[in-house]
Amino acid sequence: MGTPAFAVPSMQALLAAGHEIKLVVTQIDRPAGRGQQIQQSPIKRLAEALGLSLLQPGRLRREPEAIQRLRDCKPDVIVVTAFGQILPPAVLEIPPMGCLNVHGSLLPAYRGAAPVQWALINGETMTGVTIMLMDEGLDTGPSLLSEQIAIAPEDNAGTLSAKLAIAGAQLLVKALDGQLAGKLVPQVQPTEGISLAPLLKKIDGILDWTRPAISLHNQVRGLTPWPGAKTVLAEMPIKILESERWLAKVDSPPGRLVDVLPGGWLVGTGDGAILLKQIQLPGRKAQPAAQAAHGLRQLGPGCQFG
């Protein structure tokens, strides 16, 4: 059970290890992108390419026929990797080996739908993946295996997700091998260190220039590639895709453009300055900020971002 690209390595690893996938469950096709055209999930595309049986429930807990199809498969285990729906008790109780979840954090930290993004937004330098036996709570089940992974300074949500997806896939196979051999003892999650990582909304991308430069830089990292950090210049929305914390001292009001440099736009913040390196204007592709500056009459030292 999975939907986005994060789930693809797990599915590939299961097949490479010789496990039989009786059924692939993914979210329904939805509109995406600027054209809002209906798109299939990466897991659906992979399943169809491999000729695997596929199920796409709208809302699993409200579709008894979908749950019955899961029962009819008689799976030993259900593997869940970024599926996008909370599993009802009727599903959790189906497989005798339980439902295993590949989660992109070191539980109990960052329980929820966006652990990778919130770890970056909060400026973490370490994260990891956890293989967990699912229960009815939100990422509260006992852990089987976990692996710590360093967050590189240049990582954003896209690059870090890719690293964690591969690490999680490898750890998943180890967890299944350990379960089959009876060598793994589920560990109850500690009650200390719990934090939440709720689903991101577009409003989470709005840059508040009164905040410190390091906080804004981490926000850009955590929101790239989606939903993207955003600001406004003369009522024109601008998406910020890459930034850099400016270490030299800058005396400027928050949100004020200090200078247009070859490396990007230097903007004052509540504490220090930030260099906006990669941006996206409405209806355009992503481009270096310095390149975009040539076509923006509104842009110049002293202009104010909202």
C-alpha angles and dihedrals in degrees: 000000000000144000121189132055089272088072097051098082090051092054092046092048092052091053094044089052091055099253117148115235106206096179138009117211120195141156121280119268111275138185115264141168131030092306092048090223119167110264134189120231118254089246092054091050091050093046092051092047089054095044094241124157112262136204125187111184118185092214113358097203091056097047111074091177090060091049090049090054088055090051091049090057089060092209121194089214139001115220116204122194117169092324094159101226133084110244116235121228090255089066098038091058096052105083118061091216091049134234113302119205127201104212125187100226142053099266135256084036116084102008110184145052101311110039095144094051096047093047088058095042089053092050098245117172095196133043135145148176131278130199105212137183103234125234132172094281129085103274090322100126124115118280123240102182137352137185129199119227129188119236110228118221090242095050121117128181092275098051095040092049090053091053093047092046092058094043091047092051092053092046091049092059090049090050093051091048090049092049093049090049092047091236100121123084113195111239120215110236115253119253092227125076096032115157134163133233107193124193111283121247128199089250089064087069097062110113116226103203093200089072121090119277093244091054092051092046091053090048090056091049094049095047098047122133093009138059087350130216112272140201135167132236117187090339091309114123115228125191116215113212103169134021143166131212109244108227099190116089114265125185106205138126115257113279095012116134106237098184146333106241132182087256097049145282117327110214130182120236137184088279119018127328139288130214113223104210108168123030141168124216122205112287092003137103122253113279141167110283092231090056093048091052092073093068099042114092090180091060121092141115109298098026116131129235116212 
